[in-house]
Amino acid sequence: MGESSASTKAASTGHSAPASRVDGIVADGNRQLTRRRAIGVLAGTAATAAAVVGGVAVGRSAGRTSLPEPARRPTPFTERRPTYAVGTRIHYGTDVISTAGHDVKAFVQTAAGFVFLDAKNTIYVANGNDVRPLGKSAWALTAPGSGSMAGWVEGFDDHFESVGYDVAAGRELVRTKLGNKVPRNVSLAMSPRILALDSDAAYLSTLDGLYLWELRSGSSTKVSTAAVGEVLAVSAGQFLYRNPRRPGFAEPGLIVGPEPGKPAGRIYPANQGYLSPKATYLLTGSTASPQLAPQATALELYAVQSGTKLPLRHPGYVRLIFSQWLDDTTFTAVGVRAGKHPPVDLLTCSAATLNCKVSVAAFSTYTFDQAPPRETPFALPVGSRILEPN
């Protein structure tokens, strides 16, 4: 993983890196995590997560160094297309992937197929030929912009475990308790999550801070003491994080920079955000419940290098729900029209032309289930449920 990686491995697992080495750590992450889409904030509380992830099997523990190599054979889902799910079908462009009768509540795309959660948060893989359960449960999923990896966090009585899974090979590459011991008699506001990953490394947002975990060696380096929910995404070595001068979620403010938690740089007036794969563009929005992102909001587009706000045009839609970046300049979003229970369209928007066009018209409605968790009848490839704002 290069000279920068070697210096990272020299750090003791589970201990903070000196401040002077942060640039090296981020440079390492820049090389390893260059094609990832931003992932929104994990929805739900730790108590909810613990309730739905019981009964999962414990695999590898932290510190094991003889880890298997990721599968590298060609796989069929390498292209990013306008994608959504309704009921038991995932619509991947013009292709329809059956989920064998299982309702899709959240899902992500990998090069080897789609990983999804059903109503009980059981994890499945659907590849167009078959659908198989993994015998595990989670509250949310993470996947990179390319490759066959997927990740999630499983909850137990006194700790959480971060899992990296190779969909093409059908096996776990890593499972670790690192940073996720739950203190006694503590009520957690948010659950740990995997912030970003690929076949080489993962950023783990844990109860003890943000770690860079090397999948092949099992070594780790603490990048930041940022609490869960403070760092929203990482793309091309740039972090998207909440302004530390505005603690909590009451006042919006996001920063893009190489050192998460540093109170410097341009502040974007928002509380949810989505970085493009090369961190060229930033989409932002504000909602009453930012921890439940993505949600319908007035999405605004910025050029990260200059901080310039770009006049994105989407006439006819009062709000947008972010879906995914198809590449560094193109993203998809759900267009929500005015009115009660309006139909929704899947839009494809360009940061180059600043226009949005309809890819799929009226594929669902902007409504929510009557029973908790109150969620939309459709799912997007963001890895989490789309829940009604508080």
RAMO-V481067 format. One record per residue. N is the residue number from 1. D_FIRST is the distance of its C-alpha to the first C-alpha in Angstrom with 2 decimals. Layout:
# RAMO-V481067
<<N | D_FIRST> <N | D_FIRST>>
This chain:
# RAMO-V481067
<<1 | 0.00> <2 | 3.78> <3 | 7.03> <4 | 7.52> <5 | 5.22> <6 | 7.19> <7 | 10.19> <8 | 9.85> <9 | 9.92> <10 | 12.89> <11 | 14.86> <12 | 17.31> <13 | 16.93> <14 | 19.45> <15 | 20.35> <16 | 20.34> <17 | 18.13> <18 | 20.46> <19 | 21.45> <20 | 20.28> <21 | 16.60> <22 | 16.77> <23 | 15.89> <24 | 12.57> <25 | 11.83> <26 | 13.11> <27 | 11.27> <28 | 7.92> <29 | 9.99> <30 | 11.42> <31 | 8.61> <32 | 8.00> <33 | 11.72> <34 | 13.55> <35 | 16.11> <36 | 17.64> <37 | 21.23> <38 | 22.71> <39 | 24.16> <40 | 27.48> <41 | 28.57> <42 | 29.05> <43 | 32.75> <44 | 34.99> <45 | 35.41> <46 | 34.00> <47 | 37.42> <48 | 37.38> <49 | 33.92> <50 | 35.03> <51 | 38.12> <52 | 36.43> <53 | 33.54> <54 | 35.60> <55 | 35.59> <56 | 31.93> <57 | 30.52> <58 | 28.13> <59 | 25.10> <60 | 22.19> <61 | 22.30> <62 | 19.78> <63 | 17.99> <64 | 17.81> <65 | 14.74> <66 | 15.85> <67 | 14.93> <68 | 15.67> <69 | 13.54> <70 | 14.47> <71 | 17.33> <72 | 16.89> <73 | 20.61> <74 | 22.42> <75 | 23.85> <76 | 26.84> <77 | 26.08> <78 | 23.51> <79 | 26.09> <80 | 26.82> <81 | 30.59> <82 | 33.14> <83 | 32.94> <84 | 34.99> <85 | 36.59> <86 | 40.20> <87 | 41.48> <88 | 40.25> <89 | 38.74> <90 | 35.53> <91 | 36.33> <92 | 33.47> <93 | 35.06> <94 | 38.12> <95 | 36.78> <96 | 37.82> <97 | 35.80> <98 | 38.04> <99 | 37.01> <100 | 39.85> <101 | 42.02> <102 | 39.48> <103 | 39.67> <104 | 36.38> <105 | 36.06> <106 | 32.40> <107 | 29.70> <108 | 26.37> <109 | 25.31> <110 | 22.47> <111 | 22.19> <112 | 23.87> <113 | 26.67> <114 | 27.85> <115 | 27.42> <116 | 30.51> <117 | 32.64> <118 | 36.35> <119 | 39.15> <120 | 38.33> <121 | 34.59> <122 | 33.85> <123 | 30.60> <124 | 31.10> <125 | 29.28> <126 | 31.34> <127 | 30.35> <128 | 33.75> <129 | 34.76> <130 | 34.81> <131 | 34.21> <132 | 32.89> <133 | 32.76> <134 | 29.83> <135 | 32.20> <136 | 30.49> <137 | 31.39> <138 | 29.84> <139 | 31.12> <140 | 28.45> <141 | 25.48> <142 | 22.23> <143 | 20.41> <144 | 18.03> <145 | 19.56> <146 | 18.30> <147 | 17.11> <148 | 18.86> <149 | 17.67> <150 | 20.27> <151 | 20.56> <152 | 23.51> <153 | 24.98> <154 | 27.77> <155 | 30.54> <156 | 32.50> <157 | 35.42> <158 | 33.60> <159 | 29.93> <160 | 27.48> <161 | 24.49> <162 | 21.44> <163 | 20.69> <164 | 17.99> <165 | 19.71> <166 | 18.92> <167 | 22.18> <168 | 21.93> <169 | 21.48> <170 | 23.84> <171 | 22.04> <172 | 20.37> <173 | 16.68> <174 | 17.11> <175 | 20.20> <176 | 20.46> <177 | 23.34> <178 | 21.21> <179 | 23.33> <180 | 25.88> <181 | 28.88> <182 | 31.99> <183 | 34.53> <184 | 38.08> <185 | 40.55> <186 | 38.09> <187 | 38.35> <188 | 35.05> <189 | 35.29> <190 | 32.10> <191 | 29.79> <192 | 26.05> <193 | 23.82> <194 | 20.33> <195 | 19.88> <196 | 17.10> <197 | 14.56> <198 | 12.84> <199 | 11.37> <200 | 8.03> <201 | 9.64> <202 | 13.19> <203 | 15.42> <204 | 18.29> <205 | 21.57> <206 | 23.39> <207 | 26.77> <208 | 25.23> <209 | 23.08> <210 | 19.83> <211 | 16.66> <212 | 12.97> <213 | 12.21> <214 | 9.04> <215 | 10.78> <216 | 9.66> <217 | 10.19> <218 | 12.76> <219 | 12.05> <220 | 13.24> <221 | 14.20> <222 | 17.45> <223 | 17.26> <224 | 20.97> <225 | 24.24> <226 | 25.22> <227 | 27.41> <228 | 27.03> <229 | 28.27> <230 | 27.59> <231 | 24.26> <232 | 24.89> <233 | 21.81> <234 | 18.51> <235 | 17.79> <236 | 15.57> <237 | 14.95> <238 | 18.71> <239 | 20.47> <240 | 23.95> <241 | 25.92> <242 | 29.53> <243 | 31.35> <244 | 31.58> <245 | 35.03> <246 | 36.22> <247 | 35.46> <248 | 35.97> <249 | 36.79> <250 | 40.26> <251 | 39.35> <252 | 36.82> <253 | 34.22> <254 | 30.58> <255 | 28.13> <256 | 25.02> <257 | 22.75> <258 | 19.43> <259 | 20.80> <260 | 22.29> <261 | 25.74> <262 | 26.52> <263 | 30.15> <264 | 29.88> <265 | 29.64> <266 | 31.56> <267 | 32.94> <268 | 33.49> <269 | 36.60> <270 | 35.34> <271 | 34.10> <272 | 31.96> <273 | 29.44> <274 | 27.02> <275 | 24.34> <276 | 23.76> <277 | 20.32> <278 | 19.70> <279 | 21.72> <280 | 24.51> <281 | 27.19> <282 | 28.23> <283 | 30.87> <284 | 32.80> <285 | 35.76> <286 | 37.81> <287 | 39.37> <288 | 41.37> <289 | 38.71> <290 | 35.25> <291 | 33.66> <292 | 34.80> <293 | 33.00> <294 | 33.23> <295 | 36.96> <296 | 39.51> <297 | 39.58> <298 | 40.25> <299 | 36.76> <300 | 36.22> <301 | 33.75> <302 | 32.22> <303 | 30.28> <304 | 27.62> <305 | 27.53> <306 | 31.32> <307 | 32.14> <308 | 34.87> <309 | 36.37> <310 | 36.82> <311 | 39.99> <312 | 38.72> <313 | 41.76> <314 | 42.44> <315 | 46.26> <316 | 47.90> <317 | 45.23> <318 | 45.68> <319 | 42.26> <320 | 38.91> <321 | 36.46> <322 | 32.85> <323 | 31.36> <324 | 28.07> <325 | 26.46> <326 | 26.81> <327 | 24.82> <328 | 24.34> <329 | 28.11> <330 | 29.77> <331 | 30.25> <332 | 32.73> <333 | 35.03> <334 | 38.19> <335 | 41.28> <336 | 43.86> <337 | 47.41> <338 | 50.16> <339 | 52.54> <340 | 52.58> <341 | 50.35> <342 | 49.48> <343 | 47.71> <344 | 44.11> <345 | 42.48> <346 | 38.86> <347 | 38.09> <348 | 35.53> <349 | 35.11> <350 | 33.80> <351 | 32.59> <352 | 33.63> <353 | 37.22> <354 | 37.53> <355 | 39.41> <356 | 39.13> <357 | 40.65> <358 | 41.63> <359 | 39.54> <360 | 41.36> <361 | 44.67> <362 | 46.07> <363 | 43.66> <364 | 44.47> <365 | 46.12> <366 | 45.14> <367 | 46.61> <368 | 45.58> <369 | 46.52> <370 | 49.53> <371 | 48.04> <372 | 44.98> <373 | 42.20> <374 | 43.70> <375 | 41.31> <376 | 41.62> <377 | 42.58> <378 | 39.46> <379 | 35.71> <380 | 32.91> <381 | 29.23> <382 | 28.17> <383 | 27.80> <384 | 30.79> <385 | 34.57> <386 | 36.57> <387 | 39.11> <388 | 42.31> <389 | 42.08> <390 | 43.80>>
